[in-house]
Amino acid sequence: LLHRNDRACLARGFYTYDAFLSAAAAYPFFGTTGSTEMRKRKVAAFLGQTSHENTGGWATAPDGPYSWGYCF
């Protein structure tokens, strides 16, 4: 989520840690079951998938087209 708060991002400031915790509270089993390693993998997979789907990146974007997750 390298550029999520970049000045070029339309969603700058929208995705905060507190907002993530609030949303996760609606799903009490998200990231809370299984071993510590499995919980970390599930959260990482979720963030990876959702940031990829929300990237809005372009072919010549600084740091690559997929580094702009959660911007647009």
HELIX and SHEET records of a PDB file:
HELIX    1   1 TYR A   17  ALA A   25  1                                   9    
HELIX    2   2 THR A   36  GLU A   53  1                                  18    
END                                                                             
